[in-house]
Amino acid sequence: MSEAVSNAQERYDLVRRITVTLVEGLDLPDDPEVIDPDQPLFGRGLELDSLDTLEIVSLIDEEYDIALDDTPDAFGSISKIVDQILAKRD
Amino acid sequence: MAVTRYDAEALLRRLPHRHPFVFLDRVEVEEPGRSGRGYSLISIANPVFAGHFPGRPIFPGVLLIEAAAQSAGVIATAADDDGTGIALLATVRKFAFRKPVLPGDLVVLTCELKASVGGFREFTCTVDVAQETRAEGVVAVAIETSDARM
């Protein structure tokens, strides 16, 4: 398997795991299978609010021992959270 | 590390709460904004024991959560340079009550920052009596600045 394919598979697996973590941790009514990783987390997307951001930081810290950045853009979508995790792992 | 001690009088300058809803007698801040301990002396004179429970006084768990939130609030706002910010309870998670807290107990509430986003601070809190854990959980407080209150 090439490195590019391996990286893509790692990212795909992480997106799925993070989605399940957020759905379970935030007690969301959504099916993880139907959540688009680029769907906005706030507003008309998954309709999360600022308190949920705090929970997301806690959940990621508990499961991955990674402190997410506290910037407005950092929690825009599951893809952006995964970007941060992958960057901080390197 | 120097510990900043807030006695009962100093606490009233940090907390928006007043009698009978101040559940702390002292707070020691180890690292402003991050860690410290609240102390609460549980007296049989507290009127809550008249109803919780008649003939079997047990300090209510929900008030232990409030005491933990007040401790976390003082610790969180201790990092506030101008000292005008106040903290209000925002969320409670995973609080478990292992053993009852009784009149005569000295409750030690140890709080450590777990997460910080915007104006919210989340703390893990352990409620101990005589070095035995009676309750533990996570509380988040919202920091409100004087500007926001105007």
gemmi code that builds the backbone of each chain (N, CA, C; Angstrom):
import gemmi

chains = {
    "A": [
        ("MET", (0.849, -1.198, 0.000), (0.000, 0.000, 0.000), (0.883, 1.246, 0.000)),
        ("SER", (0.612, 2.185, -0.904), (1.426, 3.390, -0.955), (1.168, 4.258, 0.273)),
        ("GLU", (2.093, 5.189, 0.519), (1.946, 6.060, 1.684), (0.688, 6.921, 1.564)),
        ("ALA", (0.426, 7.387, 0.329), (-0.757, 8.236, 0.121), (-2.044, 7.476, 0.444)),
        ("VAL", (-2.104, 6.225, -0.004), (-3.300, 5.412, 0.276), (-3.406, 5.131, 1.765)),
        ("SER", (-2.259, 4.855, 2.380), (-2.239, 4.588, 3.820), (-2.722, 5.806, 4.610)),
        ("ASN", (-2.264, 7.001, 4.213), (-2.691, 8.228, 4.886), (-4.183, 8.484, 4.711)),
        ("ALA", (-4.658, 8.209, 3.497), (-6.090, 8.414, 3.229), (-6.933, 7.456, 4.071)),
        ("GLN", (-6.454, 6.213, 4.194), (-7.189, 5.230, 5.000), (-7.190, 5.648, 6.478)),
        ("GLU", (-6.035, 6.143, 6.948), (-5.941, 6.591, 8.344), (-6.922, 7.732, 8.601)),
        ("ARG", (-6.969, 8.665, 7.649), (-7.871, 9.804, 7.806), (-9.335, 9.342, 7.784)),
        ("TYR", (-9.653, 8.442, 6.866), (-11.028, 7.935, 6.761), (-11.443, 7.253, 8.073)),
        ("ASP", (-10.551, 6.425, 8.621), (-10.858, 5.723, 9.875), (-11.040, 6.714, 11.024)),
        ("LEU", (-10.163, 7.742, 11.034), (-10.244, 8.733, 12.114), (-11.549, 9.531, 12.027)),
        ("VAL", (-11.938, 9.898, 10.827), (-13.203, 10.620, 10.644), (-14.359, 9.795, 11.205)),
        ("ARG", (-14.368, 8.518, 10.898), (-15.457, 7.650, 11.382), (-15.439, 7.559, 12.908)),
        ("ARG", (-14.233, 7.413, 13.482), (-14.137, 7.289, 14.951), (-14.547, 8.582, 15.647)),
        ("ILE", (-14.086, 9.717, 15.105), (-14.435, 11.012, 15.709), (-15.939, 11.242, 15.621)),
        ("THR", (-16.531, 10.867, 14.481), (-17.977, 11.051, 14.319), (-18.740, 10.263, 15.385)),
        ("VAL", (-18.342, 9.017, 15.588), (-19.002, 8.191, 16.608), (-18.755, 8.777, 18.004)),
        ("THR", (-17.524, 9.241, 18.254), (-17.194, 9.842, 19.558), (-18.101, 11.038, 19.839)),
        ("LEU", (-18.284, 11.899, 18.836), (-19.104, 13.101, 19.040), (-20.580, 12.744, 19.190)),
        ("VAL", (-21.061, 11.828, 18.372), (-22.482, 11.452, 18.462), (-22.780, 10.850, 19.834)),
        ("GLU", (-21.895, 9.958, 20.300), (-22.129, 9.324, 21.599), (-21.873, 10.300, 22.747)),
        ("GLY", (-20.756, 11.048, 22.664), (-20.372, 11.943, 23.755), (-21.311, 13.119, 23.928)),
        ("LEU", (-21.844, 13.608, 22.811), (-22.757, 14.761, 22.877), (-24.216, 14.328, 22.859)),
        ("ASP", (-24.421, 13.006, 22.820), (-25.778, 12.450, 22.831), (-26.620, 13.029, 21.695)),
        ("LEU", (-26.029, 13.031, 20.505), (-26.730, 13.585, 19.341), (-27.744, 12.574, 18.803)),
        ("PRO", (-28.842, 13.050, 18.258), (-29.857, 12.123, 17.729), (-29.492, 11.575, 16.350)),
        ("ASP", (-28.403, 12.066, 15.762), (-28.063, 11.701, 14.382), (-27.381, 10.338, 14.309)),
        ("ASP", (-27.577, 9.671, 13.161), (-26.875, 8.420, 12.865), (-25.477, 8.795, 12.361)),
        ("PRO", (-24.404, 8.272, 13.003), (-23.044, 8.632, 12.566), (-22.819, 8.368, 11.084)),
        ("GLU", (-23.525, 7.374, 10.541), (-23.318, 7.005, 9.136), (-23.787, 8.093, 8.167)),
        ("VAL", (-24.709, 8.941, 8.613), (-25.258, 9.929, 7.671), (-24.677, 11.330, 7.885)),
        ("ILE", (-23.734, 11.449, 8.831), (-23.133, 12.772, 9.065), (-21.986, 12.982, 8.091)),
        ("ASP", (-22.079, 14.067, 7.344), (-21.015, 14.430, 6.404), (-19.892, 15.098, 7.200)),
        ("PRO", (-18.642, 14.635, 7.042), (-17.546, 15.240, 7.825), (-17.324, 16.720, 7.537)),
        ("ASP", (-17.836, 17.194, 6.411), (-17.692, 18.624, 6.086), (-18.928, 19.433, 6.476)),
        ("GLN", (-19.896, 18.759, 7.044), (-21.120, 19.440, 7.497), (-20.769, 20.385, 8.651)),
        ("PRO", (-21.267, 21.623, 8.633), (-20.971, 22.535, 9.755), (-21.494, 21.965, 11.073)),
        ("LEU", (-20.690, 22.123, 12.135), (-21.134, 21.607, 13.444), (-22.137, 22.546, 14.092)),
        ("PHE", (-22.027, 23.822, 13.768), (-22.873, 24.811, 14.431), (-23.931, 25.352, 13.469)),
        ("GLY", (-24.816, 26.154, 14.024), (-25.850, 26.752, 13.187), (-26.731, 25.701, 12.537)),
        ("ARG", (-26.895, 25.807, 11.222), (-27.818, 24.915, 10.520), (-27.231, 23.535, 10.255)),
        ("GLY", (-25.984, 23.317, 10.641), (-25.390, 21.994, 10.459), (-25.924, 21.020, 11.495)),
        ("LEU", (-25.067, 20.674, 12.450), (-25.501, 19.760, 13.515), (-26.145, 20.515, 14.676)),
        ("GLU", (-26.217, 21.834, 14.544), (-26.899, 22.690, 15.525), (-26.275, 22.612, 16.919)),
        ("LEU", (-24.954, 22.493, 16.968), (-24.273, 22.530, 18.261), (-24.142, 23.986, 18.708)),
        ("ASP", (-23.807, 24.164, 19.997), (-23.597, 25.522, 20.503), (-22.254, 25.610, 21.205)),
        ("SER", (-21.982, 26.774, 21.809), (-20.650, 27.008, 22.376), (-20.329, 26.053, 23.522)),
        ("LEU", (-21.342, 25.643, 24.285), (-21.083, 24.686, 25.364), (-20.657, 23.332, 24.801)),
        ("ASP", (-21.210, 22.981, 23.649), (-20.813, 21.725, 23.012), (-19.339, 21.761, 22.610)),
        ("THR", (-18.845, 22.952, 22.272), (-17.429, 23.086, 21.923), (-16.553, 22.629, 23.082)),
        ("LEU", (-16.961, 23.035, 24.283), (-16.225, 22.631, 25.486), (-16.223, 21.107, 25.622)),
        ("GLU", (-17.372, 20.501, 25.350), (-17.467, 19.045, 25.445), (-16.601, 18.371, 24.381)),
        ("ILE", (-16.555, 18.971, 23.188), (-15.730, 18.390, 22.121), (-14.254, 18.395, 22.536)),
        ("VAL", (-13.816, 19.521, 23.107), (-12.420, 19.611, 23.566), (-12.146, 18.520, 24.600)),
        ("SER", (-13.086, 18.327, 25.531), (-12.907, 17.313, 26.578), (-12.881, 15.911, 25.988)),
        ("LEU", (-13.818, 15.636, 25.081), (-13.905, 14.293, 24.492), (-12.627, 13.940, 23.726)),
        ("ILE", (-12.122, 14.887, 22.948), (-10.913, 14.617, 22.165), (-9.707, 14.466, 23.084)),
        ("ASP", (-9.671, 15.282, 24.136), (-8.561, 15.174, 25.090), (-8.590, 13.822, 25.798)),
        ("GLU", (-9.794, 13.379, 26.184), (-9.916, 12.095, 26.879), (-9.527, 10.929, 25.972)),
        ("GLU", (-9.972, 10.978, 24.723), (-9.787, 9.812, 23.854), (-8.447, 9.818, 23.120)),
        ("TYR", (-7.948, 11.012, 22.793), (-6.731, 11.067, 21.968), (-5.578, 11.803, 22.643)),
        ("ASP", (-5.824, 12.322, 23.854), (-4.799, 13.059, 24.589), (-4.234, 14.206, 23.742)),
        ("ILE", (-5.137, 14.882, 23.063), (-4.743, 16.011, 22.211), (-5.586, 17.231, 22.589)),
        ("ALA", (-4.897, 18.351, 22.812), (-5.607, 19.592, 23.151), (-5.892, 20.370, 21.871)),
        ("LEU", (-7.163, 20.462, 21.515), (-7.540, 21.197, 20.306), (-7.343, 22.690, 20.515)),
        ("ASP", (-7.034, 23.390, 19.422), (-6.872, 24.846, 19.498), (-8.211, 25.522, 19.750)),
        ("ASP", (-8.140, 26.587, 20.532), (-9.345, 27.359, 20.842), (-9.448, 28.531, 19.868)),
        ("THR", (-9.769, 28.219, 18.630), (-9.962, 29.272, 17.631), (-11.328, 29.075, 16.974)),
        ("PRO", (-11.953, 30.145, 16.512), (-13.315, 30.033, 15.969), (-13.428, 29.026, 14.829)),
        ("ASP", (-12.359, 28.913, 14.031), (-12.426, 28.056, 12.851), (-12.113, 26.592, 13.176)),
        ("ALA", (-11.550, 26.354, 14.360), (-11.032, 25.021, 14.673), (-12.115, 23.960, 14.772)),
        ("PHE", (-13.340, 24.350, 15.072), (-14.410, 23.381, 15.295), (-15.492, 23.471, 14.220)),
        ("GLY", (-15.120, 23.997, 13.050), (-16.107, 24.221, 12.005), (-16.793, 22.962, 11.521)),
        ("SER", (-16.052, 21.852, 11.493), (-16.618, 20.591, 11.010), (-15.779, 19.444, 11.568)),
        ("ILE", (-16.259, 18.237, 11.384), (-15.486, 17.067, 11.822), (-14.172, 16.995, 11.048)),
        ("SER", (-14.207, 17.353, 9.782), (-12.968, 17.351, 8.980), (-11.908, 18.280, 9.582)),
        ("LYS", (-12.349, 19.451, 10.052), (-11.387, 20.399, 10.621), (-10.818, 19.880, 11.945)),
        ("ILE", (-11.659, 19.196, 12.717), (-11.165, 18.594, 13.964), (-10.141, 17.506, 13.643)),
        ("VAL", (-10.450, 16.684, 12.637), (-9.520, 15.617, 12.229), (-8.208, 16.224, 11.722)),
        ("ASP", (-8.303, 17.323, 10.959), (-7.089, 17.999, 10.497), (-6.175, 18.362, 11.672)),
        ("GLN", (-6.816, 18.919, 12.715), (-6.040, 19.318, 13.889), (-5.384, 18.116, 14.571)),
        ("ILE", (-6.176, 17.052, 14.730), (-5.636, 15.858, 15.405), (-4.447, 15.301, 14.626)),
        ("LEU", (-4.599, 15.187, 13.330), (-3.502, 14.646, 12.503), (-2.279, 15.548, 12.563)),
        ("ALA", (-2.496, 16.873, 12.541), (-1.366, 17.806, 12.589), (-0.643, 17.729, 13.936)),
        ("LYS", (-1.424, 17.581, 15.008), (-0.817, 17.554, 16.340), (-0.161, 16.203, 16.628)),
        ("ARG", (-0.586, 15.162, 15.915), (0.037, 13.841, 16.094), (1.432, 13.808, 15.481)),
        ("ASP", (1.615, 14.603, 14.429), (2.898, 14.555, 13.686), (4.019, 15.208, 14.472)),
    ],
    "B": [
        ("MET", (5.471, 26.446, 44.882), (4.531, 27.374, 44.233), (3.720, 28.111, 45.300)),
        ("ALA", (3.631, 29.438, 45.175), (2.888, 30.231, 46.152), (1.386, 29.991, 45.999)),
        ("VAL", (0.721, 29.800, 47.137), (-0.728, 29.580, 47.135), (-1.418, 30.883, 47.527)),
        ("THR", (-2.427, 31.283, 46.752), (-3.208, 32.470, 47.107), (-4.431, 32.017, 47.879)),
        ("ARG", (-4.583, 32.592, 49.073), (-5.662, 32.143, 49.952), (-6.785, 33.181, 49.989)),
        ("TYR", (-7.989, 32.739, 49.731), (-9.179, 33.593, 49.814), (-9.975, 33.156, 51.032)),
        ("ASP", (-10.034, 34.036, 52.061), (-10.837, 33.694, 53.236), (-12.291, 34.068, 52.964)),
        ("ALA", (-13.135, 33.886, 53.974), (-14.582, 34.065, 53.763), (-14.924, 35.455, 53.226)),
        ("GLU", (-14.236, 36.470, 53.742), (-14.527, 37.844, 53.312), (-14.068, 38.067, 51.871)),
        ("ALA", (-12.874, 37.570, 51.557), (-12.340, 37.738, 50.199), (-13.184, 36.972, 49.174)),
        ("LEU", (-13.763, 35.854, 49.605), (-14.601, 35.069, 48.690), (-15.805, 35.865, 48.202)),
        ("LEU", (-16.324, 36.700, 49.093), (-17.510, 37.482, 48.717), (-17.193, 38.531, 47.655)),
        ("ARG", (-15.910, 38.828, 47.503), (-15.530, 39.747, 46.426), (-15.331, 38.992, 45.110)),
        ("ARG", (-15.258, 37.672, 45.194), (-15.048, 36.852, 44.000), (-16.318, 36.139, 43.544)),
        ("LEU", (-17.243, 35.919, 44.481), (-18.466, 35.184, 44.156), (-19.656, 36.138, 44.089)),
        ("PRO", (-20.553, 35.914, 43.143), (-21.787, 36.709, 43.113), (-22.802, 36.202, 44.131)),
        ("HIS", (-22.579, 35.031, 44.687), (-23.516, 34.413, 45.618), (-23.452, 35.096, 46.985)),
        ("ARG", (-24.526, 34.989, 47.731), (-24.582, 35.480, 49.107), (-25.319, 34.475, 49.973)),
        ("HIS", (-25.219, 34.670, 51.303), (-25.895, 33.796, 52.249), (-27.373, 33.667, 51.891)),
        ("PRO", (-27.990, 32.513, 51.884), (-27.428, 31.233, 52.361), (-26.880, 30.363, 51.240)),
        ("PHE", (-26.408, 30.994, 50.146), (-25.981, 30.172, 49.028), (-24.479, 30.245, 48.762)),
        ("VAL", (-23.706, 30.614, 49.787), (-22.249, 30.505, 49.687), (-21.854, 29.238, 50.439)),
        ("PHE", (-21.259, 28.296, 49.736), (-20.949, 27.013, 50.348), (-19.462, 26.805, 50.590)),
        ("LEU", (-18.723, 27.885, 50.603), (-17.281, 27.788, 50.835), (-16.884, 28.647, 52.023)),
        ("ASP", (-15.890, 28.178, 52.771), (-15.323, 28.969, 53.858), (-13.942, 29.505, 53.491)),
        ("ARG", (-13.321, 28.833, 52.532), (-11.981, 29.264, 52.113), (-11.650, 28.610, 50.768)),
        ("VAL", (-10.848, 29.308, 49.981), (-10.316, 28.704, 48.750), (-8.823, 28.992, 48.697)),
        ("GLU", (-8.068, 27.980, 48.350), (-6.631, 28.158, 48.124), (-6.353, 27.900, 46.637)),
        ("VAL", (-5.918, 28.948, 45.964), (-5.626, 28.835, 44.531), (-4.143, 28.519, 44.375)),
        ("GLU", (-3.873, 27.380, 43.783), (-2.473, 26.983, 43.582), (-1.935, 27.599, 42.295)),
        ("GLU", (-2.705, 27.458, 41.223), (-2.311, 28.044, 39.944), (-3.520, 28.787, 39.394)),
        ("PRO", (-3.487, 30.131, 39.418), (-4.662, 30.897, 38.999), (-5.176, 30.445, 37.627)),
        ("GLY", (-6.485, 30.202, 37.585), (-7.092, 29.765, 36.330), (-7.017, 28.271, 36.103)),
        ("ARG", (-6.221, 27.556, 36.913), (-6.000, 26.142, 36.591), (-6.275, 25.181, 37.750)),
        ("SER", (-5.829, 25.497, 38.956), (-5.974, 24.489, 40.022), (-6.052, 25.128, 41.401)),
        ("GLY", (-6.703, 24.415, 42.295), (-6.810, 24.890, 43.666), (-7.768, 24.028, 44.468)),
        ("ARG", (-8.031, 24.469, 45.709), (-8.912, 23.711, 46.596), (-9.887, 24.644, 47.300)),
        ("GLY", (-11.131, 24.200, 47.360), (-12.117, 24.891, 48.166), (-12.331, 24.112, 49.457)),
        ("TYR", (-12.665, 24.827, 50.532), (-12.911, 24.183, 51.828), (-14.292, 24.590, 52.322)),
        ("SER", (-15.030, 23.612, 52.804), (-16.375, 23.880, 53.291), (-16.600, 23.111, 54.586)),
        ("LEU", (-16.907, 23.861, 55.645), (-17.211, 23.236, 56.930), (-18.717, 22.968, 56.993)),
        ("ILE", (-19.071, 21.730, 57.212), (-20.479, 21.362, 57.205), (-21.019, 21.401, 58.642)),
        ("SER", (-21.915, 22.352, 58.878), (-22.442, 22.531, 60.234), (-23.865, 21.997, 60.344)),
        ("ILE", (-24.168, 21.390, 61.474), (-25.530, 20.920, 61.727), (-26.493, 22.104, 61.802)),
        ("ALA", (-25.925, 23.331, 61.993), (-26.777, 24.528, 62.054), (-27.330, 24.900, 60.675)),
        ("ASN", (-26.792, 24.318, 59.610), (-27.291, 24.630, 58.262), (-28.765, 24.206, 58.162)),
        ("PRO", (-29.638, 25.144, 57.809), (-31.076, 24.818, 57.797), (-31.467, 23.717, 56.817)),
        ("VAL", (-30.589, 23.395, 55.886), (-30.933, 22.356, 54.918), (-31.150, 21.001, 55.605)),
        ("PHE", (-30.500, 20.838, 56.768), (-30.611, 19.543, 57.449), (-31.985, 19.320, 58.075)),
        ("ALA", (-32.754, 20.398, 58.200), (-34.108, 20.234, 58.740), (-34.960, 19.341, 57.837)),
        ("GLY", (-34.619, 19.385, 56.531), (-35.427, 18.600, 55.601), (-34.669, 17.499, 54.897)),
        ("HIS", (-33.335, 17.478, 55.043), (-32.523, 16.523, 54.276), (-31.567, 15.794, 55.200)),
        ("PHE", (-31.991, 14.815, 55.962), (-33.367, 14.324, 56.098), (-33.718, 14.385, 57.571)),
        ("PRO", (-34.988, 14.543, 57.927), (-35.356, 14.600, 59.349), (-34.857, 13.365, 60.104)),
        ("GLY", (-34.022, 13.614, 61.121), (-33.493, 12.502, 61.918), (-32.293, 11.817, 61.298)),
        ("ARG", (-31.974, 12.169, 60.045), (-30.802, 11.558, 59.405), (-30.128, 12.581, 58.496)),
        ("PRO", (-29.395, 13.540, 59.107), (-28.828, 14.643, 58.309), (-27.739, 14.192, 57.344)),
        ("ILE", (-27.971, 14.459, 56.066), (-26.983, 14.200, 55.007), (-26.908, 15.458, 54.152)),
        ("PHE", (-25.691, 15.968, 53.917), (-25.549, 17.171, 53.101), (-25.917, 16.823, 51.652)),
        ("PRO", (-26.826, 17.590, 51.031), (-27.312, 17.230, 49.687), (-26.201, 17.218, 48.633)),
        ("GLY", (-26.219, 16.179, 47.816), (-25.227, 16.065, 46.743), (-25.279, 17.242, 45.791)),
        ("VAL", (-26.470, 17.750, 45.526), (-26.588, 18.859, 44.586), (-25.879, 20.115, 45.129)),
        ("LEU", (-25.815, 20.227, 46.452), (-25.101, 21.376, 47.030), (-23.586, 21.145, 47.000)),
        ("LEU", (-23.171, 19.874, 46.982), (-21.737, 19.593, 46.792), (-21.312, 19.999, 45.376)),
        ("ILE", (-22.190, 19.763, 44.419), (-21.905, 20.211, 43.043), (-21.780, 21.729, 43.012)),
        ("GLU", (-22.703, 22.420, 43.703), (-22.647, 23.884, 43.740), (-21.354, 24.353, 44.413)),
        ("ALA", (-20.960, 23.673, 45.505), (-19.705, 24.042, 46.182), (-18.515, 23.827, 45.250)),
        ("ALA", (-18.554, 22.732, 44.480), (-17.471, 22.472, 43.519), (-17.451, 23.565, 42.451)),
        ("ALA", (-18.639, 23.966, 41.977), (-18.715, 25.015, 40.950), (-18.215, 26.348, 41.503)),
        ("GLN", (-18.543, 26.642, 42.763), (-18.056, 27.888, 43.358), (-16.532, 27.852, 43.495)),
        ("SER", (-15.993, 26.707, 43.878), (-14.530, 26.565, 43.971), (-13.895, 26.773, 42.611)),
        ("ALA", (-14.470, 26.100, 41.604), (-13.941, 26.226, 40.242), (-14.033, 27.679, 39.771)),
        ("GLY", (-15.124, 28.346, 40.137), (-15.309, 29.733, 39.722), (-14.262, 30.654, 40.316)),
        ("VAL", (-13.948, 30.464, 41.581), (-12.925, 31.307, 42.220), (-11.559, 31.035, 41.588)),
        ("ILE", (-11.279, 29.766, 41.343), (-9.991, 29.406, 40.718), (-9.917, 29.995, 39.305)),
        ("ALA", (-11.016, 29.865, 38.566), (-11.030, 30.357, 37.178), (-10.836, 31.865, 37.120)),
        ("THR", (-11.533, 32.587, 37.991), (-11.461, 34.052, 37.923), (-10.221, 34.605, 38.626)),
        ("ALA", (-9.501, 33.743, 39.335), (-8.264, 34.210, 39.974), (-7.230, 34.611, 38.926)),
        ("ALA", (-7.413, 34.115, 37.694), (-6.500, 34.484, 36.615), (-6.910, 35.792, 35.952)),
        ("ASP", (-8.025, 36.330, 36.416), (-8.586, 37.547, 35.830), (-7.839, 38.754, 36.402)),
        ("ASP", (-7.179, 39.498, 35.540), (-6.293, 40.571, 35.999), (-7.002, 41.650, 36.804)),
        ("ASP", (-8.173, 42.098, 36.316), (-8.824, 43.212, 37.017), (-9.774, 42.749, 38.126)),
        ("GLY", (-9.951, 41.433, 38.260), (-10.719, 40.909, 39.387), (-12.203, 41.188, 39.335)),
        ("THR", (-12.727, 41.534, 38.165), (-14.153, 41.856, 38.092), (-14.984, 40.732, 37.479)),
        ("GLY", (-14.325, 39.704, 36.931), (-15.062, 38.610, 36.313), (-15.722, 37.726, 37.371)),
        ("ILE", (-16.892, 37.209, 37.045), (-17.534, 36.243, 37.927), (-17.832, 34.991, 37.114)),
        ("ALA", (-17.956, 33.870, 37.828), (-18.173, 32.600, 37.146), (-19.527, 32.027, 37.551)),
        ("LEU", (-20.244, 31.537, 36.556), (-21.556, 30.946, 36.800), (-21.558, 29.508, 36.298)),
        ("LEU", (-22.220, 28.636, 37.037), (-22.264, 27.221, 36.666), (-22.899, 27.060, 35.284)),
        ("ALA", (-22.224, 26.324, 34.404), (-22.726, 26.146, 33.035), (-23.122, 24.700, 32.747)),
        ("THR", (-22.256, 23.751, 33.103), (-22.614, 22.339, 32.878), (-22.130, 21.484, 34.039)),
        ("VAL", (-22.768, 20.332, 34.181), (-22.367, 19.321, 35.170), (-22.323, 17.990, 34.434)),
        ("ARG", (-21.216, 17.272, 34.584), (-21.094, 15.972, 33.912), (-20.542, 14.930, 34.867)),
        ("LYS", (-21.060, 13.736, 34.732), (-20.476, 12.553, 35.375), (-20.246, 12.740, 36.870)),
        ("PHE", (-21.151, 13.411, 37.563), (-20.955, 13.533, 39.005), (-21.453, 12.265, 39.688)),
        ("ALA", (-20.624, 11.712, 40.547), (-21.005, 10.499, 41.274), (-20.772, 10.727, 42.750)),
        ("PHE", (-21.653, 10.209, 43.563), (-21.586, 10.402, 45.008), (-21.287, 9.064, 45.665)),
        ("ARG", (-20.065, 8.947, 46.183), (-19.589, 7.654, 46.693), (-20.076, 7.376, 48.104)),
        ("LYS", (-19.981, 8.401, 48.966), (-20.380, 8.245, 50.373), (-20.997, 9.558, 50.844)),
        ("PRO", (-21.856, 9.519, 51.839), (-22.504, 10.768, 52.272), (-21.553, 11.722, 52.990)),
        ("VAL", (-21.877, 13.014, 52.872), (-21.192, 14.063, 53.647), (-22.120, 14.441, 54.790)),
        ("LEU", (-21.564, 14.471, 56.003), (-22.375, 14.606, 57.210), (-21.994, 15.858, 57.999)),
        ("PRO", (-22.857, 16.314, 58.894), (-22.505, 17.442, 59.767), (-21.192, 17.152, 60.503)),
        ("GLY", (-20.341, 18.173, 60.580), (-19.046, 18.001, 61.235), (-17.919, 17.729, 60.254)),
        ("ASP", (-18.260, 17.382, 59.014), (-17.223, 17.089, 58.017), (-16.568, 18.376, 57.517)),
        ("LEU", (-15.265, 18.295, 57.264), (-14.560, 19.348, 56.538), (-14.391, 18.844, 55.106)),
        ("VAL", (-15.095, 19.479, 54.204), (-15.086, 19.049, 52.795), (-13.984, 19.794, 52.049)),
        ("VAL", (-13.159, 19.035, 51.353), (-12.093, 19.621, 50.532), (-12.431, 19.347, 49.072)),
        ("LEU", (-12.575, 20.437, 48.308), (-12.972, 20.324, 46.897), (-11.767, 20.659, 46.019)),
        ("THR", (-11.165, 19.640, 45.450), (-9.978, 19.841, 44.630), (-10.395, 19.946, 43.164)),
        ("CYS", (-10.028, 21.066, 42.536), (-10.468, 21.322, 41.158), (-9.267, 21.572, 40.255)),
        ("GLU", (-9.293, 20.936, 39.096), (-8.226, 21.140, 38.114), (-8.823, 21.397, 36.747)),
        ("LEU", (-8.249, 22.371, 36.054), (-8.762, 22.728, 34.721), (-8.608, 21.550, 33.770)),
        ("LYS", (-9.701, 21.261, 33.068), (-9.700, 20.146, 32.112), (-9.751, 20.669, 30.678)),
        ("ALA", (-10.538, 21.698, 30.458), (-10.658, 22.258, 29.113), (-11.056, 23.719, 29.212)),
        ("SER", (-10.672, 24.479, 28.187), (-10.973, 25.906, 28.163), (-11.307, 26.308, 26.735)),
        ("VAL", (-12.499, 26.846, 26.558), (-12.914, 27.307, 25.231), (-13.684, 28.605, 25.406)),
        ("GLY", (-13.241, 29.655, 24.740), (-13.926, 30.941, 24.845), (-14.044, 31.353, 26.305)),
        ("GLY", (-15.267, 31.675, 26.724), (-15.484, 32.097, 28.108), (-15.817, 30.946, 29.043)),
        ("PHE", (-15.680, 29.710, 28.572), (-16.012, 28.557, 29.409), (-14.749, 27.876, 29.930)),
        ("ARG", (-14.834, 27.415, 31.180), (-13.738, 26.655, 31.778), (-14.335, 25.390, 32.389)),
        ("GLU", (-13.772, 24.248, 32.033), (-14.274, 22.982, 32.576), (-13.246, 22.420, 33.559)),
        ("PHE", (-13.731, 21.999, 34.722), (-12.850, 21.500, 35.780), (-13.263, 20.097, 36.207)),
        ("THR", (-12.280, 19.250, 36.473), (-12.559, 17.996, 37.173), (-12.477, 18.320, 38.663)),
        ("CYS", (-13.435, 17.830, 39.415), (-13.501, 18.155, 40.840), (-13.615, 16.876, 41.662)),
        ("THR", (-12.844, 16.827, 42.731), (-12.926, 15.718, 43.665), (-13.338, 16.265, 45.018)),
        ("VAL", (-14.335, 15.638, 45.609), (-14.860, 16.078, 46.905), (-14.403, 15.082, 47.962)),
        ("ASP", (-13.482, 15.528, 48.821), (-12.907, 14.623, 49.822), (-13.268, 15.055, 51.234)),
        ("VAL", (-13.353, 14.074, 52.123), (-13.448, 14.323, 53.561), (-12.424, 13.411, 54.214)),
        ("ALA", (-11.531, 13.983, 55.003), (-10.482, 13.203, 55.668), (-9.748, 12.323, 54.648)),
        ("GLN", (-9.430, 12.920, 53.512), (-8.660, 12.268, 52.439), (-9.360, 11.059, 51.828)),
        ("GLU", (-10.662, 11.007, 52.020), (-11.455, 9.939, 51.399), (-12.415, 10.600, 50.412)),
        ("THR", (-12.454, 10.098, 49.186), (-13.320, 10.705, 48.170), (-14.781, 10.366, 48.435)),
        ("ARG", (-15.586, 11.434, 48.555), (-17.021, 11.251, 48.787), (-17.814, 11.470, 47.498)),
        ("ALA", (-17.266, 12.291, 46.597), (-17.944, 12.553, 45.326), (-16.901, 13.054, 44.336)),
        ("GLU", (-17.230, 12.941, 43.056), (-16.324, 13.439, 42.017), (-17.108, 13.656, 40.737)),
        ("GLY", (-16.602, 14.563, 39.933), (-17.282, 14.836, 38.674), (-16.656, 16.012, 37.953)),
        ("VAL", (-17.369, 16.487, 36.937), (-16.860, 17.564, 36.083), (-17.883, 18.692, 36.054)),
        ("VAL", (-17.412, 19.907, 36.294), (-18.291, 21.069, 36.159), (-17.639, 22.067, 35.203)),
        ("ALA", (-18.481, 22.802, 34.501), (-17.970, 23.903, 33.674), (-18.597, 25.191, 34.175)),
        ("VAL", (-17.800, 26.249, 34.173), (-18.311, 27.564, 34.546), (-18.143, 28.515, 33.373)),
        ("ALA", (-19.073, 29.456, 33.296), (-18.991, 30.500, 32.276), (-18.476, 31.761, 32.956)),
        ("ILE", (-17.420, 32.325, 32.394), (-16.852, 33.557, 32.953), (-17.596, 34.744, 32.360)),
        ("GLU", (-18.128, 35.540, 33.248), (-18.843, 36.740, 32.807), (-18.028, 37.955, 33.238)),
        ("THR", (-17.692, 38.795, 32.291), (-16.887, 39.975, 32.619), (-17.799, 41.143, 32.972)),
        ("SER", (-17.211, 42.169, 33.554), (-18.013, 43.337, 33.944), (-18.632, 43.996, 32.722)),
        ("ASP", (-17.943, 43.934, 31.570), (-18.482, 44.518, 30.339), (-19.791, 43.839, 29.956)),
        ("ALA", (-19.797, 42.482, 30.087), (-20.976, 41.716, 29.679), (-22.162, 41.986, 30.597)),
        ("ARG", (-21.870, 42.410, 31.846), (-22.961, 42.637, 32.807), (-23.575, 44.021, 32.654)),
        ("MET", (-22.912, 44.896, 31.907), (-23.415, 46.271, 31.795), (-24.588, 46.357, 30.826)),
    ],
}
model = gemmi.Model(1)
for chain_id, residues in chains.items():
    chain = gemmi.Chain(chain_id)
    for i, (resn, *xyz) in enumerate(residues, 1):
        res = gemmi.Residue()
        res.name, res.seqid = resn, gemmi.SeqId(i, " ")
        for name, pos in zip(("N", "CA", "C"), xyz):
            atom = gemmi.Atom()
            atom.name, atom.element = name, gemmi.Element(name[0])
            atom.pos, atom.b_iso = gemmi.Position(*pos), 0.0
            res.add_atom(atom)
        chain.add_residue(res)
    model.add_chain(chain)
structure = gemmi.Structure()
structure.add_model(model)
structure.setup_entities()
